[in-house]
Amino acid sequence: MTTVALAAAEGMLHFELSMAYEVFGSKPPSVPGPWYDLVVCGEGPARAGRFRLEPDHGLDRLPSADTVIVPGWDVDIDPPAGLVDAVRAAHEAGARVASLCTGAFVLAAAGLLDGRRATTHWAHTRALAERYPRVEVDPDVLYVDNGSVLTSAGKAAAMDLCLHLVRLDRGSAIANTVARRLVVPPHRDGGQAQFVTAPVPAPGDHPLAGLLPWAIERLDRPLTVADLARRARMSPRNLGRHFRAVTGTTPLQWLLAQRIRHAQQLLETTDDGVDAIAAATGMGTATTLRRHFNRTVGVPPDTYRRTFRSRAAGHPAPAP
């Protein structure tokens, strides 16, 4: 069973803490096999906003965890040296370390972000860059995955990173099951913008409400921007504006993300060959699928399938 350790200390923020606890501490009823072993680690009782938290273990438990999560942090308070040292020790011991929102300031204090690309809440990216000039701060993304070190942007983006971790560990089908239980979008790519100029409308209350499900049901077809515009009864330029407002990305980038996600699900749940999956996802050829899949996911489709099935069987995944 994979152990996830939540690092707790005075000064943490309760919103991101509760998100991580909900994702990794509550197994969806329909998911087979064991879930995560979630432990809360801290030097003693701590307050998170108006809430008081009693850790299960001391910070010396962090280095033995598979994944360590550092929730959002009050950026006006220096993180305690004990927390910083424990997070650094966990990473040195081989743990995957992820920060949610302003938890990136703790990772930066531990030196884990030196020379790495990272993000945090857009309102604090300048402060992160000024305090830790060796960090390559990206203010425009939802999360950054550096392999053993991951950082998310603020608030709801913490959920995106948590689901991304589940997707890496258990596959996109199970990550989607978790997302459905929590009533959140199953996947927003890490490179998507942190925020858009117009508020994201409620489901079913925007000009693309009928178009997006229609397109997802037709991913095996070579859909174009013109096809989408025709279906939405608007010009391609107007369609692009609505896509940017609703999804934070362009029509073609959104389509590609849906095709890749569908390919992941087929690789996880079927024995179909790469050629068949390329046809089913509208990629056309196996060569095209491999190129886009490798660029987006970071590994070829065959490697992704072997890795997912190894993890699903309870065996450790191959080293990256």
C-alpha positions in Angstrom: 0.0 0.0 0.0 1.3 3.4 -1.0 1.9 5.7 2.0 1.0 9.4 1.6 2.2 11.7 4.4 0.6 15.1 5.0 3.1 17.5 6.6 1.3 19.5 9.3 2.6 22.6 11.2 1.3 25.8 12.6 0.8 28.2 9.7 -0.7 25.8 7.2 -3.9 26.5 5.4 -6.9 24.3 5.9 -8.4 24.4 2.4 -5.6 22.5 0.6 -5.0 20.3 3.6 -8.7 19.1 3.4 -8.5 18.5 -0.3 -5.5 16.2 0.0 -7.1 14.4 2.9 -10.3 13.9 0.9 -8.5 12.5 -2.2 -6.0 10.2 -0.5 -7.8 9.4 2.7 -11.2 8.3 1.3 -11.3 5.3 -1.0 -14.1 5.5 -3.6 -16.4 2.5 -3.1 -16.1 1.3 -6.7 -12.3 1.2 -6.7 -10.9 -2.4 -6.3 -8.0 -3.2 -4.0 -6.3 -1.2 -1.4 -6.2 2.6 -1.4 -3.6 4.9 0.0 -2.3 4.7 3.6 -2.7 8.4 4.6 -0.9 9.7 7.7 -0.7 13.2 9.2 2.8 14.1 10.5 3.8 17.0 12.6 5.7 18.1 15.7 2.6 18.4 17.7 -1.0 19.7 17.6 -1.4 22.5 15.1 -4.0 25.0 14.0 -5.1 25.2 10.4 -7.3 28.3 10.2 -10.1 27.8 12.8 -9.4 24.0 13.0 -7.1 22.2 15.4 -5.2 19.2 14.0 -3.7 16.2 16.0 -1.0 14.5 13.9 -0.7 10.7 13.8 3.1 10.7 13.8 6.0 13.0 14.2 7.9 14.6 11.3 10.4 11.8 11.5 7.8 9.7 9.7 8.1 11.7 6.5 11.3 10.0 5.1 9.6 6.6 5.1 6.6 7.8 3.1 6.2 7.2 -0.6 4.7 10.6 -1.2 4.9 13.7 1.1 2.4 16.5 0.6 2.9 20.0 2.0 -0.4 22.0 2.1 -0.7 25.7 1.6 1.3 27.9 3.9 1.0 31.4 5.4 3.7 33.1 3.3 4.1 35.8 6.0 5.4 33.1 8.4 8.8 31.4 8.1 8.3 27.6 8.0 9.7 26.0 11.1 13.2 24.5 10.7 12.0 21.1 11.8 9.4 21.0 8.9 11.9 22.2 6.4 14.5 19.6 7.5 12.0 16.8 7.5 10.8 17.6 4.0 14.4 17.7 2.7 15.2 14.4 4.4 12.1 12.8 2.9 13.2 13.8 -0.6 16.7 12.6 0.0 15.3 9.3 1.1 13.5 8.9 -2.2 10.0 10.2 -1.4 8.0 12.1 -4.0 7.3 15.5 -2.6 4.4 17.7 -3.7 3.3 21.2 -2.5 -0.2 22.6 -2.8 -0.6 26.3 -3.3 1.8 28.2 -1.2 3.3 25.1 0.2 5.9 25.7 -2.5 7.5 28.2 -0.1 8.4 25.3 2.2 9.8 23.2 -0.6 11.9 26.3 -1.7 13.2 26.8 1.8 14.3 23.1 1.8 16.2 23.7 -1.5 14.0 21.3 -3.4 13.1 23.8 -6.0 16.6 25.1 -6.7 17.2 25.0 -10.5 13.7 23.6 -11.0 10.5 25.0 -12.6 7.8 25.5 -10.0 4.6 27.4 -9.4 2.4 28.6 -6.6 -0.7 30.8 -6.2 -0.5 33.5 -8.9 -0.8 36.2 -6.2 2.4 35.0 -4.6 4.6 34.0 -7.6 6.5 37.3 -7.4 7.3 36.8 -3.7 8.5 33.2 -4.4 10.8 34.4 -7.1 12.2 37.2 -5.1 12.8 35.2 -1.9 14.2 32.2 -3.8 16.0 33.5 -7.0 17.3 30.0 -7.9 13.7 28.8 -8.5 12.3 29.1 -12.0 8.9 30.4 -11.1 6.1 29.9 -13.7 3.1 32.0 -12.8 0.9 30.8 -15.6 0.3 27.1 -15.0 -1.9 24.9 -12.8 0.9 22.6 -11.7 4.4 21.6 -12.5 5.6 17.9 -12.4 9.3 17.5 -12.1 9.1 13.8 -11.3 10.1 13.6 -7.7 9.1 17.2 -6.9 5.7 18.7 -7.9 4.1 22.1 -7.2 0.6 23.3 -7.7 -0.9 26.7 -8.2 -3.5 28.1 -5.7 -6.7 26.8 -4.3 -8.6 24.6 -6.8 -5.4 23.8 -8.7 -4.4 21.8 -5.6 -7.1 19.4 -6.5 -5.8 19.1 -10.1 -2.4 18.1 -8.7 -3.9 15.6 -6.3 -5.8 14.0 -9.1 -2.7 14.1 -11.3 -0.9 12.1 -8.6 -3.7 9.5 -8.5 -3.6 9.3 -12.3 0.2 8.6 -12.1 -0.3 5.9 -9.4 -3.5 4.3 -10.4 -4.3 5.4 -14.0 -6.7 7.9 -15.5 -9.8 5.7 -15.1 -9.5 5.6 -11.3 -8.6 9.2 -11.2 -11.8 10.0 -13.1 -13.7 7.9 -10.6 -12.3 10.0 -7.8 -13.1 13.2 -9.6 -16.7 12.0 -10.2 -17.1 11.3 -6.5 -15.8 14.8 -5.6 -17.9 16.4 -8.4 -14.9 18.1 -10.0 -13.4 18.1 -13.6 -11.6 14.8 -14.1 -8.6 16.4 -15.8 -7.2 19.9 -16.3 -3.7 19.8 -17.9 -1.0 21.2 -15.7 0.0 23.7 -18.5 -3.5 25.2 -18.5 -3.6 28.9 -17.3 -4.2 29.5 -13.6 -7.1 31.8 -14.2 -9.1 33.2 -17.1 -10.3 36.7 -17.7 -14.0 35.7 -17.4 -15.4 33.6 -14.6 -15.8 29.9 -15.4 -19.6 29.5 -15.8 -21.5 26.7 -14.1 -22.0 23.4 -16.1 -24.7 23.8 -18.7 -24.6 27.6 -18.4 -22.2 28.6 -21.2 -22.1 28.7 -25.0 -20.1 25.4 -25.2 -22.3 23.4 -22.9 -23.7 21.3 -25.7 -20.5 21.3 -27.9 -18.0 19.8 -25.4 -20.0 16.5 -24.8 -20.7 16.3 -28.5 -17.0 16.5 -29.3 -16.0 14.0 -26.6 -18.4 11.4 -28.1 -16.8 11.8 -31.5 -13.1 11.7 -30.7 -12.6 8.9 -33.3 -13.3 11.5 -36.0 -10.8 14.0 -37.4 -12.7 17.0 -36.0 -11.4 20.4 -36.9 -12.0 23.9 -35.6 -14.3 24.5 -38.5 -16.4 21.4 -37.5 -16.7 22.6 -33.9 -17.6 26.1 -35.0 -20.2 24.8 -37.4 -21.7 22.7 -34.6 -21.7 25.6 -32.2 -23.1 27.9 -34.9 -20.5 30.5 -34.5 -17.4 31.7 -36.3 -14.0 30.0 -35.6 -12.8 33.3 -34.1 -15.8 33.6 -31.8 -15.4 29.9 -30.9 -11.8 30.5 -29.9 -12.8 33.3 -27.6 -15.4 31.1 -25.9 -13.0 28.2 -25.5 -10.4 30.4 -23.9 -13.0 31.8 -21.5 -14.5 28.4 -20.6 -11.5 26.0 -20.7 -8.5 28.3 -20.5 -7.1 26.9 -23.8 -7.7 26.7 -27.5 -10.1 24.4 -29.3 -7.3 22.3 -30.9 -5.4 22.0 -27.6 -8.5 21.0 -25.8 -9.3 18.4 -28.4 -5.7 17.0 -28.2 -6.0 16.7 -24.4 -9.3 14.8 -24.7 -7.7 12.4 -27.3 -4.7 11.8 -25.1 -6.9 11.1 -22.1 -9.1 8.7 -24.0 -5.9 6.9 -25.2 -4.8 6.6 -21.6 -8.1 5.0 -20.7 -7.9 2.5 -23.6 -4.3 1.6 -22.8 -5.4 0.9 -19.2 -8.6 -1.0 -19.8 -8.2 -2.8 -23.1 -5.6 -4.9 -25.0 -6.1 -2.9 -28.2 -3.0 -2.3 -30.2 -1.5 1.2 -30.7 -2.9 1.3 -34.3 -6.5 0.6 -33.0 -6.2 3.1 -30.2 -4.9 5.7 -32.7 -8.0 5.1 -34.8 -10.3 5.2 -31.8 -8.9 8.5 -30.6 -8.9 10.3 -33.9 -5.1 10.4 -34.1 -5.1 8.6 -37.4 -1.8 6.7 -37.2 0.2 5.0 -34.5 3.1 7.3 -35.3 1.0 10.4 -34.7 -0.4 8.9 -31.4 3.1 8.0 -30.2 4.5 11.5 -30.9 1.7 13.4 -29.2 1.4 10.9 -26.3 5.1 10.9 -25.6 5.2 14.7 -25.7 2.1 15.1 -23.4 2.5 12.2 -21.0 6.3 11.8 -21.0 6.5 8.2 -22.0 5.4 6.1 -25.1 2.0 4.4 -25.1 3.5 0.9 -24.7 5.6 2.0 -21.7 2.5 3.7 -20.2 0.5 0.5 -20.5 3.2 -1.6 -18.9 3.7 0.9 -16.1 0.0 1.2 -15.3 -0.5 -2.6 -15.3 2.5 -3.1 -13.0 1.1 -0.6 -10.6 -2.4 -2.0 -10.8 -1.0 -5.4 -10.0 0.7 -4.0 -6.9 4.3 -4.1 -8.2 6.5 -1.1 -8.2 6.7 0.8 -11.4 9.9 0.9 -13.4 12.2 3.7 -12.5 11.8 6.7 -14.8 
